Structures are given as structure tokens and as C-alpha cells.
Amino acid sequence: MADEANRAAFMEIQGRMIETTGKLKQVQNQMRNKEGEKKRAFLTLEELRQFSNDTNTYKSIGRTFVLEPKSVLMNEQEQKLKDSETAIASLQASKEYLENQMAEVENNLRELLQQDPGLARQIMSMTVM
């Protein structure tokens, strides 16, 4: 009976570990994307700053380019930069939370395997096949 309970607990912990790992990878990918957006906005801002204020600047809208004042483009890029930084900070907090959850799940698994060495042997025999 205890063996079945331990096996069920192992299956639950394994499911939580898989779920947490997936979420962590998703957050890391989102962070990478936001870092790219932030870098693009920063580089675009740097290029725009080099132009004089009377230079014609154009905004790409699909396949079309629309004449926009430099100040409008600068404001848009600054906003993108701020939004990316905010999103990165939020994602960093999520990442830390998920890493803590992962550590907790790993500790639960370790405790379970230490309580029931027979379960550890069963798991090892299943992975060898």
C-alpha cells in the first residue's frame, strides 16, 4: 500500500517537474525575445539621434513607408525600450519564482527517493530498458 502511495507521489512530482521545466523554458524564451526587442529599439534610437531634426524620417507600415517627424519615431522607440525593460523585469521575477519551484520539486523528489530506496531501484530499472 505504501509502495503504491510512493509511486503515485513520484508520478505527481514527476508531472510537476515536467510542467515547471516547460514553464521555465517558455519564460527564458520570452526573456530572450524581449532582450532582442530592447536591443533593436536601443540601436534604432542611437541611429535616430545622429540625424538632424530637419531630416525626413519614415516609418515602415507593412510594405509602405510613411513620412513621420523624427520626434515621433524617437518617442516610439523610447516607449518600446521602456516596455521591454518592464517586461524583462517581470519575466525575471517569474523566472526566479519558477527556479525556486523547481528546487522545491527536486527536494521533494530527493526526499521521496531517500524514504523508499525500493522505488529508486524500480525507477532506475525502468530507465535502463
Secondary structure, 3 states (H helix, E strand, C coil): CHHHHHHHHHHHHHHHHHHHHHHHHHHHHHHHHHHHHHHHHHHHHHHHHHCCCCCCEEEEECCEEEEECHHHHHHHHHHHHHHHHHHHHHHHHHHHHHHHHHHHHHHHHHHHHHHCHHHHHHHHHHHHC
